[in-house]
Amino acid sequence: MLIDPERAYRAVASRDARFDGHFITAVRTTGIYCRPSCPAVRPKRENVEFYLTAAAAQAGGYRACRRCLPDAVPGSPDWNVRADLAARSMRLIADGVVERDGVPGLARRLGYSERHLTRVLTAELGAPPLALARAHRAHSARLLIESTDLPFSDVAFAAGFASIRQFNDTVRAVFAVTPSQLREGAARRKHHESVPGTISLRLPFRPPMDATGMLAFLASRAIPGVEEATEDSYARTLRLSHGSATVRLTPTPQHIDCTLRLTDLRDLGSAVTRVRRLFDLDADPVACDELLAADPNLAPSVSKTPGIRLPGAVDGPEIVLRALLGQQVTVAAARTAVARLTEQLGEPLETPDGTLTRLFPTPEAIAKEGAAVLTGPRRRIDTVLSTCAALADGTLTVDVGRDPEELRAELEALPGIGPWTAGYVLMRVLGAPDVLLTTDVALLKGAANLGLPADPDGLAARGRAWRPWRSYAGMHLWRAAQSTTPIPRSSK
């Protein structure tokens, strides 16, 4: 993906925070790379070059700015909008696949050779997979250095470094300071102390953000024991590669306060990435709102609820199961069915965290024992069991590295799974921004309340003007379905 240098420099000149995370600004005279909104003195145009990723800037010999912390910004929304190899790779690298399985494992997950993958990422993003993973490790290391009192040897291991020397060299190369200096600087900035055994972070996002709507969406579907939702916070259990975890999230106007309890600190980077996807924190709400507000029927909803987000997922198979149990029933009925299944087959936490007591059941457990627990139509039970069996034996893989159309085809090829379920999974798991569930009853009701076509064909035709943000338009329609009176049409 190419960067328009003149447009990028205008964003830097105006310190436009909307572009933070979209690209990196590197200044030749200082050897530093920054976020576009860095408050430092504006560099001269001839001294600036631009990169898509921090890894590319590091490969170019630049170090991170200590003033604006360019790695502490929302990620690029392009990784959700795009479905090409580079975007899918970035999603998996952020989830820690290279740390766990190496570049060969990443290539296998994507279905390409290591050589081809390296060639594509270097051409598209300016850095090969190992360099991109190194930038991810550096970010995880900084989080642990600044938010815990762990010995640096433990930090190095948890962040995925092979040795203390590699850890020290990377921190110096990326941040131009030693680990001790990073921790001292964080101690001077720290606003609150972490509870022992927890890691407290601030997760940034691009404003505006409809945090109230996100919390309401998750609260209406929360599973007792797995999730806990209130008007101003959300918490849940996580199943990660090296163990279980819990996370508590409290939105503020500027960021999300995040408190993690991890069984194994090696899961920190993956946990943060999944939480960010769950709350859609890398979205570009301004671009989305501008396009949707151009439709006079959607404009009042956009004005009333700016920054609406697309709820994501922390685990692909979990969303598949919840979608299957939610087919053709109300949200409350689906929640009851999922809660019963979780109570019977969910794995208890070794150390409960308040009301968080168990993990969502695995596909293996449901495939083996679900027949004795599931209730309802026989056809739906068979669909759940066969889908779980496919997930358990690897016939079906549902993760952030999947190609959307390939995953859609595989899902719809399974007995009992139709376009609604497949589309819902793409939205929640992949963050696909351009899916409109035109057969959804609640969505059609919302369309009627907004004065939009309330039949599938008519809504699909009208929705073509909302591309590439039809998933977000659908969130507005779902929101409008909860209104008892039609929302007045804009005079625009």
N, C-alpha and C positions, 0 to 999 in steps of 0.2 A: 504494500500500500504506500503510495507516494504522499509526501507532505508538501503543501504549497508554501515555500519559504516566505513569500511576502505576506501571505495571510497569517502565518505563524508569527512572524515578527511583529505584525500589528497587534496580535494578542499579547505578546510580551511587552510591547510598548505601553499598552493600556493596563497591564497586570490583570488580565481577565482570568479570574479563577475558574470560569466555565471550561477552560481548556486544560486545567490541571489533570494529568493522567492520560490525556490524548497524545501528548508528545513531550519530549524532553528538550530543554534548551541548554546547549553547551557553549561555553565562552572560551575561545582559544587563548586569550591573554591571561586568564586566571587558571585555566585547567579544571574548571568546576562545571558541573551540570546542575541545573535547577528546574523547578516547576515553572510554568509560564507566569504565574502570579508572584514570583519571588520579589520581596520588597527592596532588594538591593538596587544600586544605581543601574539604570538601564544601559546595557552594553551597546556598542556601536554595531550597526548591521553587518559590517564587513568582518567583525570578530565573532559572529554567531553562526553555529550550525545546529541542525535539528535532527533528533533521533526519535524513533518510535518507542524504544524501550530503554530502560536504565542499563540493561545488559549491553546494548549497542554502544551507549555512551561510555560505559566502563571499558569495553573493548577498544574504544577510540582513545583511551588514555586519560579519561576525565574521572574526577572523584565527586562524590555527592556534596552538595552545599549543606553546611551545618546550620545555616540560618533558616532555610525553607523546608528542609528535610523532604526532598523530592520523592522518596520512596513511601512517604506517609500520606499519600493522596489516594482518592478513589482510582480504581483501575480503569483502563480504557473500555468504554461501552462497545467498541468495535468487536471485542471477543465474543459478545453475544449476538450482535447484529450480523456478523459474518459467520459463515458455516464452512469456510475453506480449511485446508490442512493447517495453515498457520494459526488460525483462531482456535481450532480444536486442540492443537498442541499447547497453546498458551493456557488453556483451561486445565489441561492435565498437568502441566508443569506447576501451575499454581496450587494444584491439589497434592503436590509432593510425589508424583509418580517417578520422577528421575531419582530422587533421594531413595525411594524404596526399591525400584526395579532397574535403575540405570537407563541410559539412552536406548539399549536394546529392548528393554521392556516398554518404553514409550513408543518405539517404532512398531512393536508388535501390536500394541493397543490400537494404533492408528492404521495398521495394515499396510505399512510401507517399509522399505529397506532403510537402514540407518543412513546410508549414503544419500539416498533421495531426500530423506527428512532433513538432514543437515544442509543439503544444498538449498532446499526450499526456504527453511527458516533463515539462513544467512542472507538469501536474496530478498526475502520479504521483510524481515525484522532487523537485519543488520547484525545478527549474532547467532551462533549455532546453539543446539540444545544445551550443551554443558554450560555455556556462558549464561544462558537464560536461567538455568537452574542455580548457577552460582549467585546471580542477583537475588533469586528467591531465598537462598540460604542466608545471604547477607541481611536481608530484611528480617527473616526469622531471628537471626542472631541479635540484631539491634533490639527487637521487641523483648527478648529474654534478658539482654543486658540491662535495658532501661526499666523493665517492669518487675524484675526479681532480684534477689540477693544470692542467686546460685553461683557457685564457683565457676570460673570461666571454662574449666575443663568440662563441667557438666553442660554448660551452654553450648560449647563447641559440638559435643556429641549430639545433643538434642536438636541442634540446627542442621545436622546432617554432614558436618565436616569430618574428614577422615583422620585429622590429627590437630593438635593444638597449634602447631606451626602453620598449617593451612588456614586455620581460623584466624590467627593473629595477622597473617599476611593479607587475608581478604579484607578484614576490618580496616587495616591501615590503607589498603589500596582503594577501597570504596569510600571510606569516610575521612581519611587523612588524619585519623587520631587512633590511639590505642583503645582497646576495650575498657581499660580503667578510666580513661578520659571520657569515653561515652557515658559510662555509669555516673561519673561525677557530675557531668552536665545534666543528666536526667534527674539526679537528686536535687539539683538547684531548681529545676522546673516543676518537680512533682507537686501535685495539688492534693493528693490523698494517699494514704498508705494502703497497700494490699493486705487482705486477710491472709494469714499463713496458709499455705497450700493452694492458693489461688493466684491467677494472673489477671490483672486488671488493665484493660486497654481502652483506647478511644478510637472508634472506627469512623473515619471520615466519609462524607457523601457530598454529592453536588446538590445544593438546595435549588428549589424547594423540595421538601419531602413530606408526603402524606403518611406520617408515622401512625396517626390515629387509625386510618383505614387499614394499614398493614396489621396492626395489633388486633383490630376487630375481626379481620379475616382469619387470622391464626387462632384467636380465642374461640370463634364459632366452631372450629374443627379440632380443638385441643383434646388430646387423649389423656385421661387421668393416669398418673404415674409416669408417663412419658413427657408430657408437656404441662406447663403452668402458665396461664395468661391472666393478666389484669388489665385495667384501663390504661396503665402507663408502663407495663413491662411484659416481657415474655421470657420463659425459660424452658429448656428441654434437655433430654439426654442425647448423647451422640455415640454412635458406634464408629470408631476410627481404626486405622490400620494396626495400631499397637495396643489398643485398649479402649475402654469406655471413657466418657467425659460428660460433664454437664456445662451448660452455658446459660448465663443470665444477661438479658439485654434490656437496657432502659434508654429510649430515645430522648435526646435533648435537641434544642433548635440547631445546634452546631455539629453534633456528632452522636454516635451511639455508644453509651457506656457499656462495656462488655466485660464480664467476669467469667473466667474459665477455670474449671477444675479438671485437670488432665491426669489420667493414670500414667501416661508416658509422655514426657515433654517433646519427644520427636514428632508428636502429632500436632504441635502448635500451629505450624503454617497451614496444614490441611484444615484444622478446625476453624481458623480465621477465614480462610477462603470460603468454606462452606457456609459460614454464618453470613458473610458478605453476599453470597449468592441468595441465601434465604430471604434477606431483606432487600435484595436488588440494589445494593449500595453503589454499584458502578454505573448505574443508568445515567442517561443524559436527559433530565426532565424538561429542560428548556426547549431542546429540539423537538421532543415529543409533543409537548404542550402547544408549541407554535403551530405545528401541522394540524393537530386535532382541533384546535380552536378555530381553524379556518372553516370548519363545518358549522353552520349556524345552529344546527340542532345539538351538537356536542359542546359548543362554546360555553353555555351556561354551566355545564358540569365541570369543564376544565377550569373555569373561573372560580367555581365554588371549591374545587378540590385540585389545586395545582400540585404537581409533583407526585401524581399517583404512581404507585410501584407495582411490579409484577411479582407476587410471592413465589419464591424459588423452592429449593429443596436441599436438604443435607444428605439425602440418600436416595439414589434412583429407584431401587426396588421398592422402597417404602411408598413412594408416590404412585408407582404402578399398582400396588395392592390397594391403596386408599382410593385410587380412581376406579378400580374394578368394583369395590364395595360401594362406591358412590353412584354407579350407573343406575339411572332411572329411579332414584330414590332421593329424598330430601337430605340436606346437609345434616340435620339432626339424626336421621335414621342411619346414615352412613357412619356418623360419629359413634353411635351406639354399637354398631356391628364391629367397627374397628376396636373399640374399647374392650368388648367381650373377647375378641381374638387376642388382644395384647395381654389382658389379664391372665389368660390361660397359657399362652405360649411365649410371652415376652420374658427375656432373661433378666432376673433381678440384679440390681447393682450391688456390688460388694459393699459399697459405702453409700447409702442413700443421701441425697442432698435435699433436705426438706421433703416436699411432696414428690420430688423426682425419685422414683424407686426402681424403674425398670427400663430396659431397652425395647425398641420396637422389634417384634419377632422377625427372625431371618426367613428368607424364602425356603431354606432347607427345613426349618422347623415346621413351617406351614405345609409344605409338600408332604412331610412325613405324618403329621398329626392333625392337620387342619380339618380333615373329613369328620373328625369326632367333635369339632368345636363349631365349625361354620353352620349357619342356619340360613334358610331362605330358599329360593328356587334352585332346583337341582342343577339347572344349566349354569347358573352363576357360580355355584360351588365348584362345578367341574372346570369352569374357566379359571377360577382362582387357583385351583390345585394344579392344573396343567401349566399355567403361566409360572407358578412358583417352581415347578419341576424344571422348566426351561431356564429360569434364572439360576437355580441351584446347580444345574449341570453345565452351565456356561453356553447353552444353545442360544440364549438371549442375554445380551449385555446391555445394561441401561446405565450409562454414566455420561459425564460432561464431554467426553471425547468422541461421542458418536456423531456421525453425519445425520442431520435431521431427517432427510428424506429416506435414507436407508433404515433408520430406526422406525420411522412411521410405517414403512412397508413391512418390516418384520413384525411389528405389533399387530397390524391389521391382518396379517396372515395367520395369526393364532385364533382358534375358535372362540367366539364370544367377544372379541375385541373389535370395535368399530371405530369410525373416524373421530367421534367425540373423545373417547378414551385416549386414542393415540395423540390427538391434538393437545389434550390436557397434559399429558406426560411431556410432550415437547416443550410446552410453556413452562411447566414447573421445573423440570430437570435440566433442560438445556438453556432456559431463559429465552426461548425463541420469541422474538418481539413481534412477529407478524402472523399470528395464528388467530383466526376468528371462529369461534365455536357457534356457527349459525343455527345449529339444531338444539342448543341449550335452552330449556324452557325459561329459566330465570333471565337469561340474557335477552331473549325475545321480549319478555315482559318489560325489561328495562328499556329496550328499543322503543316499545310502544309509549312508555312514559316520557320519552324524549322526542316523540313525534317522528321517529324513524320507522322505516319499513319493519313490520313485525312478522314477516314470513322469511324462511331461510333464503330463498332465491333473491328476494328484494333486498334483504340485509347484506347478502354477499355482494350484490351489485353496488350498493351504496358504499360498502366497506373498501372497495378498491381505491377510493380516494384517500383512505387512511394509511395506505402502505408507506413505510415499512413498520408502522406502529399499531397494527390491528389488535395485537394482544392487549395493549394499553387501552385502546378504545373499548375492548371487551370488558376491562375492569370498570370503566365508567358505566357501561351498560349494566353490569352486575350491581354496581352501587345504586344506579337509578331504579333497579327492580325492587329495592328495599323501601323506596319512597311510596307513600300512599297517595300522593297527588303528583300529577305530571309537573316536571320542571319547566317553568316558563321559557319559551323560545326566545333566543337572542334577536334583537332588532338589527343585528349586523347584516 
